[in-house]
Amino acid sequence: MRMVACLSEGLPFCTCDVFTETAYAGNPLAIVEDADGLSDVAMQTIAREFNLSETIFVRSPADPAHTAGVRIFFPTAEIPFAGHPTIGCATHLALKGAPEGDFETRITLEEVAGLVPVQVWRRAGRLGAEFRAPVLPHAANTGEMPGAKDIAEALGLSADQIGFEDHRPALWQGGPAFGYIPLRDRAALTAARPNGPAWETLCAVTGLDSHYLYARGQKTDFSARMFAPGDGIPEDPATGSASAILAAQLLASGALSEGETRLVLEQGVDMGRPSRIGLRIQTTGGALERIHVQGSAVPVSSGRLVPPAD
């Protein structure tokens, strides 16, 4: 009876799958509401309990003109910005009080990295959203990218599978930071996986636990995988922030034209959770001007949780 009472008075939460139109695909997300009273330690404890790639906590906004303030946590640490929590949380908040049928609205989230406006819609029963990246990506100063031989060893590949066309490995950041590793083809992407001590050496040299691998796609523009075992994420089904920062990698590789470029990325296929991410990049004068990320979300579950003691 005491547990029932605690749960009835606990914090509301829900989960959804993001960057998919089908439940149990895409990237799962936990959303915890009424989180103003939670300490940093309590939020980290809850994120570790859910053990998803990210958990987002909804709080009162600092500016009442905005929809909500949010904090985003890996199972191991807080991060300033992430894509799939932004889309999942925005669609969840937009559904509250939404009319029946199709609608479109604007949600504004106060994230640690900055203000993130999100356009949310429901069309023909499908929830979708698009946000503008709060930070334009730039070269990361965390470490350095080693040579192809060392990268290949860290991924269980051969050196000739690293890179294609003018795409070369590099480090970029835009809030979070990632190592970007282009691979020769889809077969190399499927075969890649963190390789013990060699992977740990790669992370030490780059100064990053998160590395984003990509190759030319077969049904989409690019296929990708993201590994971050040091952050408690053996593999991520869809990484919205890394997709946004990919714009800098593509620009440096000569893959973007002046004006607007629209791309479709797939991720999570190799782990059985296929995800589809839309990318809209505006380039002016050979420099990045705006980056938008688009995706769908599907509600999966809801309930209440007992807040942990600090």
C-alpha positions as CSV (number, residue, x, y, z in Angstrom):
1,M,0.0,0.0,0.0
2,R,2.8,2.4,0.8
3,M,4.4,1.8,-2.7
4,V,1.0,2.4,-4.4
5,A,0.6,5.7,-2.5
6,C,4.1,6.7,-3.5
7,L,3.5,6.0,-7.1
8,S,0.2,7.8,-7.2
9,E,2.1,10.9,-5.9
10,G,5.2,10.4,-8.1
11,L,6.4,12.3,-11.1
12,P,4.7,11.7,-14.4
13,F,6.8,10.3,-17.1
14,C,6.3,8.9,-20.6
15,T,8.4,7.2,-23.3
16,C,8.3,7.6,-27.0
17,D,10.3,6.4,-30.0
18,V,11.9,9.1,-32.1
19,F,13.0,9.4,-35.7
20,T,10.4,6.7,-36.6
21,E,6.8,6.4,-37.5
22,T,6.6,2.9,-36.0
23,A,6.7,2.0,-32.3
24,Y,9.7,-0.1,-31.1
25,A,11.9,1.3,-33.8
26,G,13.9,4.6,-33.9
27,N,15.5,5.9,-30.7
28,P,13.6,5.4,-27.4
29,L,13.3,8.4,-25.1
30,A,12.2,8.9,-21.5
31,I,10.5,12.2,-20.6
32,V,10.1,13.1,-16.9
33,E,7.8,16.0,-16.1
34,D,7.4,18.4,-13.1
35,A,11.2,18.1,-12.6
36,D,11.7,21.5,-11.0
37,G,12.4,20.0,-7.6
38,L,14.9,17.4,-8.7
39,S,18.6,17.9,-8.0
40,D,21.3,17.1,-10.5
41,V,22.0,13.9,-8.6
42,A,18.4,12.8,-8.7
43,M,18.1,13.5,-12.4
44,Q,21.3,11.5,-13.1
45,T,19.9,8.6,-10.9
46,I,16.7,8.5,-12.9
47,A,18.5,8.6,-16.2
48,R,20.6,5.7,-15.0
49,E,17.4,3.8,-14.0
50,F,15.8,4.3,-17.4
51,N,19.2,3.3,-19.0
52,L,18.2,4.8,-22.4
53,S,20.6,6.8,-24.5
54,E,19.0,10.0,-23.2
55,T,16.4,11.0,-20.6
56,I,14.9,14.6,-20.7
57,F,13.6,16.4,-17.7
58,V,10.9,19.1,-18.2
59,R,11.0,22.1,-15.9
60,S,9.4,25.5,-15.7
61,P,10.9,28.0,-18.2
62,A,13.1,30.9,-17.1
63,D,11.1,33.0,-19.5
64,P,7.3,32.5,-19.4
65,A,7.2,33.2,-23.1
66,H,8.9,29.9,-23.7
67,T,7.3,26.5,-23.4
68,A,9.7,24.7,-21.0
69,G,13.1,24.5,-19.6
70,V,14.7,21.1,-20.1
71,R,17.8,19.2,-18.9
72,I,19.1,16.2,-20.9
73,F,21.1,13.3,-19.4
74,F,23.0,10.3,-20.7
75,P,23.0,7.3,-18.2
76,T,26.4,8.7,-17.1
77,A,26.4,12.5,-17.5
78,E,24.4,15.6,-18.5
79,I,24.7,16.9,-22.0
80,P,23.9,20.5,-23.2
81,F,21.8,19.5,-26.3
82,A,20.5,16.5,-28.1
83,G,18.3,15.9,-31.1
84,H,16.0,13.1,-30.3
85,P,15.1,14.4,-26.8
86,T,14.3,17.7,-28.4
87,I,11.9,16.2,-31.0
88,G,10.4,13.7,-28.6
89,C,9.8,16.2,-25.8
90,A,8.5,18.9,-28.2
91,T,6.0,16.5,-29.7
92,H,4.9,15.3,-26.3
93,L,4.3,18.9,-25.0
94,A,2.5,19.8,-28.2
95,L,0.0,17.0,-27.8
96,K,-1.2,18.5,-24.5
97,G,-4.4,20.3,-25.4
98,A,-3.9,19.8,-29.1
99,P,-7.1,19.6,-31.2
100,E,-8.3,16.4,-32.8
101,G,-7.0,15.8,-36.2
102,D,-4.2,17.7,-38.0
103,F,-2.5,20.6,-36.3
104,E,0.8,22.6,-36.3
105,T,2.3,24.6,-33.5
106,R,5.6,26.0,-32.2
107,I,7.3,24.8,-29.1
108,T,10.3,26.7,-27.6
109,L,12.7,24.7,-25.3
110,E,15.3,26.3,-23.1
111,E,18.2,23.9,-23.3
112,V,21.6,24.2,-21.7
113,A,23.2,24.9,-25.2
114,G,20.6,27.6,-25.9
115,L,17.1,28.3,-27.0
116,V,15.7,25.7,-29.4
117,P,12.5,26.5,-31.3
118,V,10.7,23.4,-32.6
119,Q,7.9,23.3,-35.2
120,V,5.6,20.4,-34.4
121,W,2.8,19.0,-36.5
122,R,0.4,16.1,-36.9
123,R,-0.6,15.2,-40.4
124,A,-2.7,12.2,-41.3
125,G,-2.2,10.9,-37.7
126,R,1.6,11.1,-37.9
127,L,3.6,13.3,-35.4
128,G,6.6,15.2,-36.8
129,A,8.8,18.0,-35.8
130,E,11.7,20.1,-37.0
131,F,14.2,22.1,-34.9
132,R,16.9,24.5,-35.7
133,A,20.3,23.6,-34.2
134,P,21.1,26.1,-31.4
135,V,24.8,26.1,-32.2
136,L,26.5,26.1,-35.6
137,P,29.2,23.4,-35.6
138,H,32.9,24.1,-35.6
139,A,36.2,22.1,-35.4
140,A,36.5,20.5,-32.0
141,N,39.6,21.2,-29.9
142,T,39.3,18.0,-27.8
143,G,42.3,16.2,-29.3
144,E,43.3,14.9,-32.7
145,M,42.1,12.3,-35.2
146,P,44.8,9.6,-35.7
147,G,45.7,8.0,-39.0
148,A,43.6,5.6,-41.1
149,K,45.5,2.5,-39.8
150,D,44.8,3.3,-36.1
151,I,41.1,4.3,-36.8
152,A,40.6,1.0,-38.8
153,E,42.1,-1.0,-35.9
154,A,39.7,0.6,-33.5
155,L,36.8,-0.4,-35.6
156,G,38.0,-3.9,-36.7
157,L,38.4,-2.8,-40.3
158,S,41.2,-2.4,-42.8
159,A,42.8,1.0,-43.5
160,D,41.5,1.1,-47.1
161,Q,37.9,1.1,-45.7
162,I,38.5,4.5,-44.0
163,G,37.3,7.5,-46.1
164,F,35.8,7.9,-49.5
165,E,35.9,10.6,-52.2
166,D,37.0,13.8,-50.3
167,H,35.5,12.6,-47.0
168,R,38.3,12.3,-44.4
169,P,38.0,11.7,-40.6
170,A,37.7,14.8,-38.4
171,L,36.5,16.1,-35.1
172,W,33.5,18.5,-34.9
173,Q,31.4,20.0,-32.2
174,G,28.2,22.0,-31.8
175,G,27.2,21.6,-28.2
176,P,28.3,18.0,-27.9
177,A,31.4,16.8,-29.9
178,F,31.9,13.8,-32.1
179,G,34.6,12.1,-34.1
180,Y,33.4,11.7,-37.7
181,I,34.7,8.7,-39.6
182,P,33.6,8.2,-43.2
183,L,33.7,4.6,-44.4
184,R,34.2,3.3,-47.9
185,D,30.8,1.6,-48.3
186,R,27.8,0.2,-46.5
187,A,29.5,-3.2,-46.0
188,A,32.3,-1.5,-44.0
189,L,29.7,0.4,-41.9
190,T,27.9,-2.9,-41.1
191,A,31.2,-4.6,-40.2
192,A,32.4,-1.8,-37.9
193,R,32.3,-2.1,-34.1
194,P,34.5,-0.8,-31.2
195,N,37.5,-3.1,-30.9
196,G,38.7,-3.3,-27.3
197,P,42.0,-1.5,-26.4
198,A,42.3,0.0,-29.9
199,W,38.9,1.7,-29.4
200,E,40.0,3.0,-26.0
201,T,43.2,4.4,-27.6
202,L,41.1,6.1,-30.3
203,C,38.9,7.8,-27.6
204,A,42.0,8.8,-25.6
205,V,43.7,10.4,-28.7
206,T,40.6,12.2,-29.9
207,G,39.5,13.1,-26.4
208,L,36.0,11.9,-27.2
209,D,33.9,8.9,-26.2
210,S,31.4,9.4,-29.1
211,H,32.3,8.6,-32.7
212,Y,29.9,8.8,-35.7
213,L,30.5,6.6,-38.7
214,Y,28.9,7.2,-42.0
215,A,28.9,5.9,-45.6
216,R,26.9,6.6,-48.8
217,G,23.4,5.2,-48.3
218,Q,21.5,2.8,-50.6
219,K,18.0,4.1,-50.1
220,T,19.0,7.3,-48.3
221,D,21.7,9.9,-48.9
222,F,23.9,8.5,-46.0
223,S,23.8,5.6,-43.6
224,A,25.3,6.1,-40.2
225,R,26.1,4.4,-36.8
226,M,27.2,6.1,-33.6
227,F,29.2,4.4,-30.8
228,A,29.7,5.8,-27.3
229,P,30.2,2.9,-24.9
230,G,32.2,5.2,-22.5
231,D,29.0,7.3,-22.1
232,G,26.9,4.2,-21.4
233,I,25.6,4.0,-25.0
234,P,27.1,0.9,-26.8
235,E,25.3,2.1,-30.0
236,D,22.8,4.8,-30.6
237,P,19.8,4.1,-32.9
238,A,19.5,7.8,-34.0
239,T,21.7,10.8,-33.0
240,G,20.0,14.1,-33.9
241,S,22.8,16.3,-32.6
242,A,25.5,14.3,-34.5
243,S,23.3,14.6,-37.6
244,A,23.2,18.4,-37.3
245,I,26.9,18.6,-36.7
246,L,27.5,16.3,-39.7
247,A,26.8,19.5,-41.8
248,A,30.3,20.7,-40.9
249,Q,31.8,17.4,-42.0
250,L,29.9,17.5,-45.2
251,L,30.9,21.1,-45.9
252,A,34.6,20.3,-45.3
253,S,34.3,17.4,-47.6
254,G,32.9,19.5,-50.5
255,A,29.5,17.7,-50.3
256,L,27.3,20.8,-49.9
257,S,26.2,23.2,-52.6
258,E,25.6,26.9,-52.1
259,G,22.0,27.5,-50.8
260,E,19.8,24.8,-49.3
261,T,20.7,21.2,-49.3
262,R,18.1,18.6,-48.1
263,L,19.3,15.1,-47.0
264,V,17.9,12.0,-45.6
265,L,20.0,9.9,-43.2
266,E,19.3,6.4,-41.9
267,Q,20.7,5.1,-38.6
268,G,20.0,2.1,-36.2
269,V,19.5,-0.3,-39.1
270,D,22.3,-2.6,-37.9
271,M,20.9,-2.8,-34.4
272,G,17.3,-3.6,-35.5
273,R,15.9,-0.1,-34.7
274,P,15.8,1.7,-38.1
275,S,15.6,5.4,-37.8
276,R,15.1,8.1,-40.5
277,I,16.5,11.6,-39.9
278,G,15.8,14.6,-42.2
279,L,18.5,17.3,-42.5
280,R,18.1,20.7,-44.1
281,I,21.3,22.8,-44.4
282,Q,21.6,26.4,-45.5
283,T,25.0,27.4,-46.8
284,T,25.8,31.1,-47.7
285,G,29.1,32.3,-49.0
286,G,30.7,28.9,-48.4
287,A,29.8,28.9,-44.7
288,L,27.0,27.2,-42.7
289,E,24.2,29.6,-41.9
290,R,21.4,27.4,-40.6
291,I,20.9,23.7,-39.9
292,H,17.5,22.1,-39.3
293,V,16.8,18.5,-38.2
294,Q,13.5,16.8,-38.8
295,G,11.9,13.6,-37.6
296,S,8.8,11.8,-36.4
297,A,7.9,10.5,-32.9
298,V,5.5,7.7,-31.6
299,P,4.2,7.6,-28.0
300,V,4.8,4.3,-26.3
301,S,4.2,4.3,-22.6
302,S,3.3,6.5,-19.6
303,G,3.3,6.3,-15.8
304,R,4.7,7.7,-12.6
305,L,8.0,7.2,-10.8
306,V,9.1,7.7,-7.3
307,P,11.8,10.4,-7.0
308,P,15.0,9.1,-5.6
309,A,16.5,10.5,-2.4
310,D,19.7,12.5,-3.0
